[in-house]
């Protein structure tokens, strides 16, 4: 592996401002060692971004103990200034702080650093991630404009009346603002989305305390006996009682798994909402805390070829319904049941508390 050893820079030698930033991960937020974990870092340091160009991210080096890390550049705005980086760290300790050294170098680092969709950026997300959406693209960009950060290329297409103004600075980095009337995102079926075990993570806030509002919904389809209008898998906000619910349907019939959170969410506040679905269990986490866990027996319909929706449901009887009203800034779908330690650390990323910059 190529190793980049940061050179010693005299204190009085600064070109275009500060040339490096140290991002320290607080080990007290890490309950057990995390492997190949994507650390999100938001940088708004004027001295670090001063006099930089729109392509200077190509000269970034992110290292841990001298080893180069893969980096996805989600946002690089030198005018604001703001940068959102996702850095793949091979191992994060629960007993000692981990330090990511972020600095500009003279050489181009596109082998390790890329924008969303680039091969280097896709390497941030290991094979357990099947789709990751940062909601950072203009929703008027047409078919496939909402980019999946993974190598699966599960890009989304906005529907309804979404405008450029629906891309907002909110949550962790950017967010898309859904109107609750006709806005949603559709992702064409791919084999990577036919899941038998999964973790569905969202960073979102809703703004209408009325009715069910879908965050993610994979329609079951109507090809099997008794399978009518059922979600293969789904996570929703129950606006009437401010709870979170998840569904996980059997391959035949409408019996399956369902759980509703014991704790509630508040209108107008960002939460990390996670549903973990296995053949025997539905679990819900709100931020870092488990709020429910319900046993069941499910044989998932992995032959389902209907689209994955963000922000709406789709049933054969009523079409698009239960539309989400509010902002969604992040969705991460994994083909494994993530640990409580992983969920806690991801929540800290999205709530901007995992790292301290110096």
C-alpha positions, 0 to 999 in steps of 0.5 A: 500500500502506498504510504504518504508521510506528512512532511514537516512544515515550518510554522511560518510557511503557509501558502493560501492559509492553513495547509492542514487540519487534524480530525480527532475521533473521540474514542469515548464515542466508540464502543468497540473497534470499528473496521472500514468505517466511513468518517464524515467530516465537515470543514468550514475553516476559512484559513484552510479553504482560503485561495483554493480552487474548485479542483484543489480537492485533487491535492488532498491527502487524508492519512491515519498513522501515515497510511493514505485513506480513501476519500469521497468529496461530497461538497467542495465549495470554496466560496462559502467555504465548506467541504464535506469529506467521507474518509474510510478509516481501516480501524477506529479504536475504542480505547485511544483517539484516532487522528485523521491528518488532512492536508494539501500536497503538491501531488495529485491524489485521485487514486485515493480521493474522488468526487461522488461516483468516482472510483476512488470515492466508491472505495470509501463504502465497503461491500456491505453498503448497497446504496448511500445517498448524501442528497447533495445533487440538484433534483432538477438534473433529470434521470439518475441525478441523485447519486449513489455513492457506492459502486452499485450505481443505484442512482435515483430519479426525482419525481413530482415538482422538485426544484433547485430550491429544494436542495438546501444547506441543512442536516449533515452537509446538504439535504433535499426538501420534500413537500409532502404532496408529490415529491419523491425519488425513485431508484430502479430495481437492482439485484443489490437491493434484493435484501434478506438482511439489512440496515436502513439508516436515515438522517431526516426531519419531518415537518407535518405531524399528520399521517404516515410518511415513508422514508424508504419503501421497497414495494413487494409487488403483486405476483404472489398469492395474497401479496397485495399492497405490501412493502417488502421493506419500509421505514416510516414516520407515523406523524399522528403519534410521532413514532417510527415504524418498520415493516418486513414482509414475507415472500407470500401473503402479508404476514411478516415483521413489524415494529413501532418505536417506543420513543417518539421524534419531534416535528422539525428536528433532525434524527438518525433513524435506523431500521434493522431487519433480519429473518427473525427480528425488527429493530429500531434505533432513534439516534444512538438508542434502540427504541424497539425490537420485535421478534418474527419469522420472515422469508423475504421476497428477494425476487421483487423487482419493483423500484425503491422509493425515497419519500413515498409509498407505492401500492397497486390500489392507491398509487403513490401515497404517504409522501414525506414532508420535511428534509432528508440529508442522508440515507445508507442501506447495508446488506448486513445488520449493523452493530449498536457501536456502528449505529452510535458512531454513525449517529455521531457523524451525522450529528457532527459530534464524532470528530474535533477539528484542530 
